[in-house]
Amino acid sequence: MNIAFIPVRGGSKSIPLKNIKLLNGKPLVYWTALAAEQAKCIDKLLIATDSEEIKSTVLSFGFKKLEVYDRDKNNAADTSSTEDVMLEYINKSEMGNDDLFFLIQATSPMLKAEHIDGMYNEFCKNDSDSMFTGVREKQFKWIERKIHYPNPLSKDERDLVNLEPVNYDYRNRPRRQDFEGLIAENGACYINSVKNIKRDKCRLSGKITAFELPSYTLYELDEPSDWIIVEEMMKRIG
């Protein structure tokens, strides 16, 4: 069985009740729920929430695959991880070890049904243990590293920051069209088996592969400014 799992909680601090705030006329969680509902590979759609208001809203969608899971409030706190609620549900459910768990995040409303189905087909073809959706970034990236110099240098001189390139040689700068870049997780969807999640307590494990999505799917709705950008992009893309 393939289960899509969308965790949403009522205690968002940056945007109160963010997951049911209207985005292009529909609650935010509607868009990823619709993608999972329409994806041919998904057998059941679970929305896990601690909020009665969110529960009432998602049940009003009338989706045939949808069920609501009442998540433990202990796993809906600011410090709770997504893995906490994933494992809570898995341990309480009757999912088999070979069942596939599709973690989908409501903050990625640009995800579509064809993305989920395409990802699943690629997952099966590659014989992957787990997979994530990502976007190829072609920016030249650098990392800050502290360099510690021993005495007798002054304190200001002992701890200096040095920049190092992460993904290219600045002395042999490639043309953008010849540059492969990096794959950045866009947070939209993850696939793993129940067996792996139980064993590793993580959404990704084993042989990990990526399924590339269009660049516009990189946006996640976490801050009010993201809302303005994504809403306009959705209007333009349709």
Summary of the structure (lengths in Angstrom):
residues: 238
radius of gyration: 20.6
end to end distance: 31.1
largest distance: 71.4
contacts: 717
relative contact order: 0.18
helix: 36%
strand: 27%
